Amino acid sequence: MNATRNAELAAAQACLRLLHTARAALTGCEPATAASLLALPIAEADEALDRAGLAGNEAWLLDKLYDLGTETRVHT
């Protein structure tokens, strides 16, 4: 696996952590508390996207993540 692929994988993982954290925070917290819980995962995802050259391409990355989820459901 090359460096670009590793950076893209790290960005995808950071975005997934952000999505899971956002879901958990927004389900059971007040908005102000949720915002403080999301600050670090947002920063991590932004940095990972930038390192992978995907900053500004979040929609493309999310499409790829959703495609992976669809492939997993089809194969299981």
N, C-alpha and C positions, 0 to 999 in steps of 0.2 A: 504494500500500500504506500503510495507516495505522499509527500508532505501536503500537497493540495487536498488530497482525499482525506487525510487525517484532520486537517483544519476544517473541512466541510463536515466531517463526522462530529468533531467537537462542537461546531456551531449548532448542528442538529440536536445534539444532546443538551446543550445549554438552553435551546429553545423549548425542548420538551420539559426540562426542569422548570422553566419559567411557566409553561402552560399548567403543569401539575400544581405548582405553588400558587398560581393565580386562582385556579379552581378551588383549592383548599382555603385560601385566604378569603375569597369572595363568598364562599359558602357560609362561613361561620363567624366572620369578623365585621366590626364596624368599618366604614370606609377609611377612616384615618389610620386605623390599625392595619388594615389590608395594604394601604399605601406604603407603610413602613416595612411590612413584610416583603413587599415586592421590589423594593429599591435595589437590593443586592442581586437577585436573579435577573432583573432588567439590565443592570450594568454588566453582569457576566455575559448575558446573551449578546448585548451590543458589542462588547469587546471581541467575543468569539466570531460574530458575524463579520466584523471589520477584519480580523486576522485571516478569515477565509475568503475575503474579497466579496462577501455577500451582503454587505451593508447596502440597504436600499432595495435588496432583492428578497425581502422576507416573504413576500407572497409566493415567489418561486420555490423557496425552501419549504414553506408550509405545504404547498402542492406535492412536493416530493415526499414529505413526511406522511401525508394522507395517502399517497399512492403506496407507500410501504405498508401502512396499516391495512389497506385493502388487499394487498398481496398476501399478507399474513393470514387474514381471515379466509381468503379463498383456499389457501393451502392447508388449513387446519380442519 
